[in-house]
Amino acid sequence: MIRRGTKRKPTTTQNQGPGPGNRKPKSEFNPPKLPANGYPTEHPFNKDGYRYILAEPDPHGPFRQEFDENQDWAGKPIPCWLYRRLCPKSVLVAMHDRAPQLKVCEDRLTVTGERGYCMARATHGAHYGSWFYEIKITDMPDGSHVRLGWSQELGNLQGPCGYDKFSYAWRSRKGTRFHESIGKHFTDGGYGQGDVIGMLIVLPKDDDPESPNNPNYLPPTFKEKPLVKFKSYLYFEEKDDIPAALKNLQPLKGSKIIYYKNGQEMGTAYEDIYKGVYYPAASFYKNVTLTFNFGPNFVYPPKGVEYRAIEELAEDASSRQTLSDLVYFAENDGLLRLDTFYGTAPVGS
């Protein structure tokens, strides 16, 4: 159960007075250690128009130490600026940004479908440059299919990749390409079990400073989003605004998506795709099993083109997120105060 309006609980300690051996109370919202796969075992999923971003304490947040040590704030909401987005250290299949019915292996690279079409996305997305990843069709029983490609974060997870304006895909059956649920001929024949499909996306520079495809783009900081608690972990909660996103879609001139099958280039499936941040994505029909390879070692690396492995996005995203948070602190210098947030000074101050 998601608890909105997360509040700080009082911390009960003994011998809090000054003297040897007396320790300062520790914040009860230092989350427990994450499992080996880097994400809580039980967690909220992105669905019903809401997205959940795992948060961790931000040691650089103004008045972080005062908040941790002063019990006068007990029972009151937690200032969101004291937390930051937790950036995964490597690119994996997102545990929260997928259809819940999909089965993800412990390595978070192999996924098995169930029943009708639904989608999974990677933890990191590309916004500028040329990026590549592979998927191996590990097991494809009779009657099962997949669609592989790229999706923005608003792509519908309870549908196939290529279902809406936010995603682009190539289908295993008949080699049809899909965007906005419209199928068009792409290749003579598709692909199947044992094949390795490579996907290259090219996102040129956009001079618009507000565009996510600008080289200087910074991701959202989330420090003004509400914090919610779920199973001992805190998450930023963000509400989707799909109508506004659809209204703002514009083509990115010169962009394209190229597919490869077992090292052979199959051609350019899409050109001038919509501006945005694109995540590796796959959709599953019935119990097909796929294994993602985000690099850097590919089975069939593209030849004759410059590209970066999707795995490199992890370090890039962490740096950009840190810079985004620092910009937020600079723009709000002097405004992020506990007494201002709570509307009163703490007792005993």
Secondary structure, DSSP 8 states (H G I E B T S, - for coil): --BSS-B------S--SSSTT------TTS-----TTSS-SS---SBTTEEEEEEEE-TTSTTHHHHHH-GGGTTSB--GGGEEE---SS--EEEEEE-TTSEE-TTSSEEE--SS-EEEEES--B-SEEEEEEEEEEE--TT-EEEEEEE-TTS-TTS-TTSSTTEEEEESSTTEEEETTEEEE-SSS---TT-EEEEEEEE-----TTSTTSTT------TTS-EEEETTEEEEEEE--HHHHHHT--B-TT-EEEEEETTEEEEEEEES-BSS-BEEEEEEESS-EEEEE-SSS-SS--SSS--EEGGGHHHHHHHHHHHHHHHHHHHTTTT--HHHHHTS--TT-
